[in-house]
Amino acid sequence: MIKTEIILLANNVCLPFQKLNEEYGLDFIELNKLFASKSLAEHGIGFLIHIYDLDRLDEQWNPKVLKQIIFDTGGSNQTFLHNLDIRGYNLHDLDHLILSHWHYDHSGAFYSILERLKNGIQVICHSDAKFERFFRRSEDITKKDLANKSREEILPLLSASKLVNQEPIDLERIKQLNAKIFFPITHYELLNTKGLKVILSGEIPRKYSVEDFDSFFSLQNGTLQVDKILDDKCLVFENEDHVVVLLGCCHSGLMSTLDYVKSLTDKPISHIIGGVHMAHASEERMRETIEYLRTFQSYEKPLYLFPIHCSGEKIIQKINKIKFPEIKAFNASVGTVFTFTSNF
């Protein structure tokens, strides 16, 4: 038997009294109140993933670790490491450090984690992480103020904090820390064992106009250009009879992302966990997304959604208001552990 354990170590909320298991019968969820009460929350997201072979025990209660993966590393306050440490988790068996995309709220503890790993690690992200990226922090900054401008031309906006930047990923620093970096464009298989296949997505095609955006910018060839955040990635856990999808921010859009996942597997999607970037989504986009969820697959078993981090509460409320009991949505506290098993 294979067990997949997905631990939410960084998220926007920490809810020590959340009892999704007891109140809703979600037996795949655990939350330790003591650990949650010591945890910190911030704007960011990060997961620690353990995949165990329960039939291979090193000792009586010590199953073999097939894979240990970090998927995103939380925000710049490094709550990921704080929450990791209070639980006593170590990273001795870490195989991969994956960044869903190079944004500050997903890469906050990135270099600090590499510094802890004496033997280095494989880092997986996307070549767009080499761009300097910019985020508007004032509503009076328009797209025309940024498009095709040089960095020198926008310095006054940076100085006034109306615009903030994120430096490109530091390839030299990564090399000095003995890590190896990999920039796949297409999907990448991390594990394929009996009962479980783990796939990291490649670039996700954007298929729905309502999910399109032009509000992000990065420095490309000397000028600011619209950044479509092509490095957006998800993790796909294909079990013998269902699929769990783990998201970073889902900048590609939830509908486009799920279409992509369905192109990789014919198993029904049972759980979607992570950011769906709908905190400020239009009513039209929410309506189309919910209708998509109702129809994109047939339902013999429920679909559980955990839209966290950048998702906003409104999409959770709207999903739970529809008269379609096969779909349920929940927020999730820092410290939540999702557990799934596969028989073979």
Secondary structure, 3 states (H helix, E strand, C coil): CEEEEEEEEECCCCCCCCCHHHHHCCCCEECCHHHHHHCCCCCCCEEEEEEEEEEEEEECCEEEEEEEEEEEECCCCCHHHHHHHHCCCCCCCCCEEECCCCCCCCCCCHHHHHHHCCCCCEEECCHHHHCEEEEECCCCCCHHHCCCCCCHHHHHHHHCCCEEEECCCCHHHHHHCCCEEECCCCCEEEEEECCEEEEECCCCCCCCHHHCCCCCEEEECCEEEECCCCCCCEEEEEECCCEEEEECCCCCCHHHHHHHHHHHCCCCEEEEEECCCCCCCCHHHHHHHHHHHHHCCCCCCCEEEEECCCCCHHHHHHHHHCCCCCEEECCCCCCCEEEEEECC
